[in-house]
Amino acid sequence: MASKSEEEELRRLSVELRFLEQTAEAIQARINMVNAAITDLTYASMTLEGLEKEKENSELLVPIGGGSYIKAKLESPDKIIVGMGAGISVEKTLQEAKELIKNRLESLEKTRMSLQQQLAQIAERMSEGKEKFDNLLAKFREETTPRNV
């Protein structure tokens, strides 16, 4: 007959595995958000690189969403309005904006690396926990299976 402690251990492992799974999903969602921000900033960086080559009054196509664009004239190629967060934007020089975006990208890359390490650790703990759970469950079933005499 299976002992109470084995049953309790099975329950504990089951709860722990569910918790680890939820944590892994939350971390994956954060990684996805960081990846989206990295993509957005990469596009901004590439745009600033291209803007460096443009002269005042150059005609540009500006994306407005949905694969649509408007024509615009570049009034001040060296002045960029940069979002600082909380709805606040400031005017920066092109070089300052490029440096700011570069720093944000570096910070996001570090965040992504940290999240990926956390996810790997959780995956390892889940694997270990699943192995313990499966072994204990097999033992539990073996002990509770009636034998023919």
CORMO-V476776 format. One record per residue. N is the residue number from 1. RES is the residue in one small letter. BURIAL is b if it has 9 or more other ideal C-beta (glycine too) atoms within 8 Angstrom, else e. Layout:
{{N & RES & BURIAL} {N & RES & BURIAL}}
This chain:
{{1 & m & e} {2 & a & e} {3 & s & e} {4 & k & e} {5 & s & e} {6 & e & b} {7 & e & b} {8 & e & e} {9 & e & b} {10 & l & b} {11 & r & e} {12 & r & e} {13 & l & b} {14 & s & b} {15 & v & e} {16 & e & b} {17 & l & b} {18 & r & e} {19 & f & e} {20 & l & b} {21 & e & b} {22 & q & e} {23 & t & b} {24 & a & b} {25 & e & e} {26 & a & e} {27 & i & b} {28 & q & b} {29 & a & e} {30 & r & b} {31 & i & b} {32 & n & e} {33 & m & e} {34 & v & b} {35 & n & b} {36 & a & e} {37 & a & b} {38 & i & b} {39 & t & e} {40 & d & e} {41 & l & b} {42 & t & b} {43 & y & e} {44 & a & b} {45 & s & b} {46 & m & e} {47 & t & e} {48 & l & b} {49 & e & e} {50 & g & e} {51 & l & b} {52 & e & e} {53 & k & e} {54 & e & b} {55 & k & e} {56 & e & e} {57 & n & e} {58 & s & b} {59 & e & e} {60 & l & b} {61 & l & e} {62 & v & e} {63 & p & e} {64 & i & e} {65 & g & e} {66 & g & e} {67 & g & e} {68 & s & e} {69 & y & e} {70 & i & e} {71 & k & e} {72 & a & e} {73 & k & e} {74 & l & b} {75 & e & e} {76 & s & e} {77 & p & b} {78 & d & e} {79 & k & b} {80 & i & b} {81 & i & e} {82 & v & b} {83 & g & e} {84 & m & e} {85 & g & e} {86 & a & e} {87 & g & e} {88 & i & e} {89 & s & e} {90 & v & e} {91 & e & e} {92 & k & b} {93 & t & e} {94 & l & b} {95 & q & e} {96 & e & b} {97 & a & b} {98 & k & b} {99 & e & e} {100 & l & b} {101 & i & b} {102 & k & b} {103 & n & e} {104 & r & b} {105 & l & b} {106 & e & e} {107 & s & e} {108 & l & b} {109 & e & b} {110 & k & e} {111 & t & b} {112 & r & b} {113 & m & e} {114 & s & e} {115 & l & b} {116 & q & b} {117 & q & e} {118 & q & b} {119 & l & b} {120 & a & e} {121 & q & e} {122 & i & b} {123 & a & b} {124 & e & e} {125 & r & b} {126 & m & b} {127 & s & e} {128 & e & e} {129 & g & b} {130 & k & b} {131 & e & e} {132 & k & b} {133 & f & b} {134 & d & e} {135 & n & e} {136 & l & b} {137 & l & b} {138 & a & e} {139 & k & b} {140 & f & b} {141 & r & e} {142 & e & e} {143 & e & b} {144 & t & e} {145 & t & e} {146 & p & e} {147 & r & e} {148 & n & e} {149 & v & e}}
